[in-house]
Amino acid sequence: MKARINIVTSAQRKVIKQEIEKLYEEHAEAERNDMTRRILKTAVCVLNEQFGFGHDRAMKFISEFTKKLEESDRDIVFWEHIDRIVIDNLGLPFERDYTNNGQVISESMLEESKNA
């Protein structure tokens, strides 16, 4: 019986790694989009049922929500601004999100890194 052994070169490994990273990013992006869509639909449903939002007000909410999310891509301290309004001004019980060079770090992640 003969066995064939295929040796993967470092160039081939690099291509494989790049392809895996690309597929992972595509999958992660699809997951984020799905989650955002579901959260937005749930928020619109609550706004309709509890606060009487109709089509026009719901569409305005969706538009403003989308603009705010797009702003998060450009503003490296976006979540700190959001925390200032939501936690500090409104007093709502949310976990803070800190930023480190544009990367979001939640309080729990910050604590884990301190304990490590």
Steps between C-alpha positions, in 0.01 A plus 500: 500500500632839405423817691526846362607777727416849392718761658340842527745777428510818704360692202207258482448531877490878465236478226294255707524724806391805298204309358395381847524856636294631207230236554497569874458876444217440253326271748555743792364790291190298409448414869533867601255606230250232608526603866468870419193434283334295775571759769373780277180310415442429869552867590259611225242247623524638856481857374185408308328300775594713801538849357276502193771544238354457153675449169641853463636532854639145486676578172645818650624297799659242268667776298642673809606168653685410180672839486611461862640152432688626194648774720649227719724400208652850480519608866760306699345608834140453381404256777639730766273775363204262506582395858513864608142551375347164589673423830608838638215725381206259487619278785419174320667183636728401211855366506750760377691452177849644488706551188863426437617640166151456358453148636207462739587353839209425735534523878505121532779472240692775679471313830612174340811668357583649842466159667713321241 
